[in-house]
Amino acid sequence: MDPNPLSQKPPAPFIVTGELPPDILGWADGLRRAHFPPERNWLKAHVTLFHSFAPSLKEELPRFLAAMAGEFAPPKAEVTGLMDLGGGTAIALRSPALLAVRKRIADHFWDMLTKQDQGGKKLHITVQNKVKREEALALQRALEPVLPRPQFAFTGLGLHIYRGPLWEPVQVWKFRGKQDA
């Protein structure tokens, strides 16, 4: 049996993420487990860079992500506060370096991007979504005064296949380059 997840199931869109270091992932995932509606919380905390790449890119996309991770040093980032999602709450992030890596990926695949992925990107980690507005505002009021503002570095680029609602992991490429984005 072929262990390659790209060849085992029907084609589905790809999702690309910025991979969080273990301490930030653990902290954010704890917030997500505590505040995301449990009946819809199928994923760990994550930072989505691209929501939907075509399955036809199954050869080129992994090669390009590997090249980007090999070229760039781990992008520095920081938590800047909370992001109001209307019916939810996210941890707002600032990382010009990760956005520069994302831009290189977007430029390379521009004609293949969905409208959503062509638009500007505000980096965030969703900890609550699809709740009543009052519930989202209450969480924001409770978290804002105690939310830490750590600095960290993204560890890599992740590739997943969307198997609605679950994400099937394909591979993670660690940032190991010397060049800052």
C-alpha positions in Angstrom: 0.0 0.0 0.0 1.3 3.5 -0.9 2.0 5.6 2.2 1.7 8.8 0.3 -1.6 10.6 1.3 -1.7 12.4 -2.0 -2.4 9.2 -3.9 -4.7 7.3 -1.5 -8.0 9.2 -1.7 -9.9 11.3 -4.2 -8.4 14.7 -5.1 -9.3 17.6 -2.7 -8.1 21.2 -2.2 -4.9 21.9 -0.4 -4.5 24.2 2.6 -1.2 25.8 3.5 -0.4 26.9 7.1 2.3 28.6 9.0 3.5 26.2 11.7 3.6 27.4 15.3 6.3 26.5 17.8 5.1 23.9 20.4 4.7 26.4 23.3 2.5 28.8 21.2 0.6 25.9 19.7 -0.1 24.4 23.1 -1.2 27.8 24.6 -3.4 28.7 21.6 -4.9 25.2 21.3 -5.8 25.3 25.0 -7.8 28.5 24.3 -9.4 27.0 21.3 -10.5 23.9 23.2 -11.9 26.1 26.0 -13.8 28.5 23.8 -14.5 27.0 20.3 -17.9 25.2 20.1 -16.9 21.6 20.8 -19.3 20.2 18.2 -17.3 22.0 15.5 -13.8 22.0 16.9 -12.1 19.3 14.7 -8.8 21.1 14.3 -5.8 22.1 16.4 -5.0 25.8 16.6 -3.4 26.9 13.3 -2.5 29.9 11.1 -4.0 29.5 7.6 -1.9 31.1 4.9 -3.9 29.8 1.9 -7.4 28.3 2.1 -7.6 26.4 -1.2 -5.0 25.3 -3.7 -6.2 23.1 -6.6 -5.6 19.3 -6.4 -3.8 19.6 -9.7 -0.9 21.2 -7.9 -0.1 18.0 -6.0 3.4 17.8 -7.6 4.4 21.5 -7.9 3.0 22.9 -4.6 5.0 20.6 -2.2 8.2 21.2 -4.2 7.7 25.0 -4.0 6.9 24.9 -0.3 10.0 22.8 0.4 12.1 25.4 -1.6 10.6 28.3 0.4 11.3 26.6 3.8 14.8 25.8 2.7 15.5 29.4 1.6 14.1 31.3 4.6 15.0 31.5 8.2 12.1 31.0 10.7 10.0 34.1 10.4 9.8 36.2 13.6 6.3 36.9 14.9 4.4 38.4 17.8 1.0 38.3 19.4 -0.5 41.8 19.1 -3.9 41.3 20.8 -7.3 40.0 19.8 -9.1 40.1 16.5 -12.9 40.4 16.5 -14.4 38.0 14.0 -18.0 39.2 14.5 -19.3 35.8 15.7 -15.9 34.8 17.1 -12.5 35.7 18.4 -9.0 35.2 17.2 -5.5 35.9 18.4 -4.0 38.6 16.2 -0.4 38.1 15.0 2.2 40.3 13.4 4.8 38.8 11.2 6.1 40.8 8.2 8.5 38.0 7.5 5.8 35.3 7.2 3.7 37.6 5.1 6.8 38.1 2.8 7.1 34.3 2.4 3.3 34.1 1.7 3.7 36.8 -0.9 6.4 34.8 -2.7 4.1 31.7 -2.7 1.1 33.9 -3.9 3.2 35.5 -6.7 4.3 32.1 -7.9 0.8 30.6 -8.0 -1.2 33.8 -8.6 -3.3 32.5 -11.5 -4.2 29.5 -9.4 -5.4 31.4 -6.3 -9.0 31.7 -5.3 -10.3 35.3 -4.7 -10.1 34.7 -1.0 -6.5 33.8 -1.2 -5.6 36.7 -3.6 -6.8 39.2 -1.0 -4.8 40.7 1.8 -4.0 38.4 4.8 -4.3 39.3 8.5 -2.5 36.6 10.4 -4.5 35.1 13.3 -5.3 32.0 15.3 -9.0 31.4 15.6 -10.0 30.4 19.2 -13.8 30.9 18.8 -16.0 30.9 15.8 -19.7 30.8 14.9 -21.0 31.8 18.3 -23.5 34.5 19.2 -22.1 38.1 19.0 -22.6 38.6 22.7 -20.6 35.5 23.5 -17.7 36.6 21.3 -17.7 40.1 22.9 -17.8 38.6 26.4 -14.7 36.4 25.6 -12.9 39.4 24.1 -13.6 41.5 27.2 -12.3 38.6 29.5 -9.2 37.8 27.4 -8.0 41.2 26.4 -6.6 42.3 29.8 -4.8 39.0 30.5 -3.7 38.0 27.0 0.1 37.6 26.9 2.0 39.2 24.0 4.8 36.7 23.3 7.3 36.9 20.5 8.1 33.7 18.7 9.2 32.4 15.3 7.2 30.2 12.9 8.8 26.8 12.6 7.7 25.8 9.1 5.1 25.5 6.3 2.4 22.9 6.6 0.4 21.3 3.8 -3.0 19.7 4.4 -5.7 18.3 2.3 -9.2 19.5 3.0 -11.4 16.5 3.7 -14.4 18.7 5.0 -14.5 19.3 7.8 -11.2 17.6 8.7 -7.8 18.4 7.4 -5.5 15.5 6.4 -1.9 16.4 7.1 0.5 15.9 4.1 3.8 17.3 5.2 5.6 20.0 7.2 8.7 21.7 5.9 10.9 23.3 8.6 12.3 26.8 7.9 16.0 26.2 7.7 17.3 28.9 5.5 19.6 31.7 6.4 17.8 34.5 4.6 15.2 36.6 6.4 12.1 37.1 4.3 
